């Protein structure tokens, strides 16, 4: 997770929020497709959700640090 966190910390908040929206769309599409056509790796949706959670955490941390400055 630290590697993912480092990747997100280098980006600005607006880019992170845009990426978060795209990830949500991907998760929704993957969820629907998983019902119709199950993938070989059933853990991909869980991995995407965890990645989204890390992204949202980094966004919140950046917003809080901006408020303090």
C-alpha positions, -999 to +999 in steps of 0.1 A: +000+000+000+029+024+006+038+022-031+003+032-040+002+060-015+035+074-028+020+074-063-010+094-052+008+119-030+027+133-060-006+144-077-027+175-071-062+172-055-082+179-087-064+151-106-070+127-077-107+136-075-110+130-113-092+096-109-115+087-080-146+093-102-131+071-129-123+044-104-159+044-092-172+040-127-148+011-133-159-006-101-196-002-111-189-016-145-169-045-131-196-053-106-223-056-133-200-076-155-191-099-127-228-109-123-231-116-160-197-130-169-175-140-139-138-132-143-110-157-136-097-134-109-127-126-087-105-105-064-101-076-089-132-057-076-119-059-040-084-047-051-100-017-069-121-008-039-090-009-017-071+013-042-101+037-042-100+038-004-063+047-004-070+074-030-098+089-009-076+088+022-048+107+004-073+133-008-086+139+027-051+142+041-042+168+014-073+188+021-066+188+058-030+199+054-042+228+032-066+239+059-038+240+084-015+261+062 
